[in-house]
Amino acid sequence: MSIDDRLIQADPAKHTVDVAMDENARQLARRIAASRSKQARFTPLMIAGVLGCIGLAGGAAAIAAPDLMPWARPYQGDLSYERVIPIETGALKCTISIGAEPDAMNRDDTTVARFEEAQQFLASIDIEELDRNTNESDSTWARARLNESQKPDPDESYINSTFVGQIQEEFEARGFLGAGIALQAQYGCEEQQ
């Protein structure tokens, strides 16, 4: 006999039901009702408690993370540059963002100091000055930029890449690359209407 049949037969209005079967159906109905009320009462509380603990732990980790793990910061460029070049169809917005990036696998005590030096070096670069000194520079990247900029229709994305190449070359010459420090660059040009 199914649960529904037992519950229907447990109806006190029906007098033809066996007394033993009627009592079994009532007990079954009480158990089902008791289990449903427990789930409804405790499940939201348990979910709220778990979410509250996760929220507290996440908040504490977010506050403590910069102090406890300075090497785990998200990438932010130490050098950012943007210029807008007028073109026939509107404008070309060119951006460069370059940052020193820690390599926790190769980290030691001297790397932390070198990492800070690398960030300061990148922050001190003036791309406008780098561009003005292109004629005097003996860098292969500067010569490539000079050659490209003298064309009637220069490729600005290529010019951006030569800036990045020149900065990377200087970064490496100063001994920043490797030994716990890397260089990350994002650059390109987008046409604006």
C-alpha positions, -999 to +999 in steps of 0.1 A: +000+000+000+013+035-009+019+064+015-010+083+000-033+053+005-023+050+041-028+087+047-063+085+031-072+055+052-060+072+084-088+098+079-109+096+111-141+101+091-137+066+076-148+039+099-139+009+078-101+012+084-083-014+105-072+002+138-036-012+135-033+002+100-048+035+110-022+039+139+007+030+115-005+056+090-007+083+117+028+075+129+041+077+093+023+111+088+038+124+121+073+114+110+069+130+076+056+162+092+084+163+118+111+158+091+096+185+069+094+211+097+130+204+108+143+209+072+123+242+069+135+254+103+172+245+102+182+247+065+179+285+061+197+290+094+225+266+084+229+283+050+229+318+066+255+306+091+278+291+064+275+322+042+281+345+071+313+326+080+325+327+044+318+364+043+337+371+075+366+350+064+367+367+030+366+401+045+394+393+069+415+379+041+409+409+019+420+432+047+450+411+057+461+401+022+481+432+012+501+430+045+506+393+046+512+387+009+527+417-010+537+393-038+501+383-044+488+417-056+470+418-090+489+432-119+489+470-122+511+487-146+539+508-130+542+528-163+510+538-181+509+559-213+481+570-235+480+592-266+453+600-291+464+605-327+440+622-351+433+602-383+410+607-413+382+586-398+384+599-363+412+592-338+435+564-328+438+558-291+471+541-283+479+528-248+510+512-231+509+497-196+540+480-183+546+466-149+572+447-129+558+413-119+571+392-090+580+356-095+573+340-061+591+307-071+625+324-074+621+349-046+648+357-019+656+386+004+674+406-023+646+401-048+622+421-027+645+452-028+652+447-065+615+444-072+609+478-056+638+492-076+623+478-108+589+494-100+605+527-093+625+525-126+594+519-146+575+547-129+603+571-137+603+565-174+589+594-195+578+580-229+576+615-244+613+620-235+621+585-248+605+596-281+623+629-282+657+611-277+650+585-305+675+602-329+703+600-304+696+565-291+717+536-303+689+511-294+678+489-322+642+495-310+647+533-312+660+530-347+631+508-357+607+534-343+625+562-361+622+543-394+585+535-389+576+571-378+592+585-410+569+565-433+539+584-448+514+561-430+532+548-399+519+517-380+512+531-345+508+496-330+543+488-343+556+521-328+541+511-294+558+478-296+592+495-302+586+516-270+579+484-251+610+466-266+632+495-257+620+496-221+624+458-218+659+461-232+668+488-206+650+467-179+671+437-187+704+458-189+698+470-153+696+434-142+659+434-132+648+405-154+650+370-140+659+361-104+624+367-092+613+396-114+595+396-147+581+423-170+544+423-181+533+446-209+499+454-225+498+478-254+479+485-286+458+510-305+421+513-310+403+534-335+378+559-320+349+573-340 
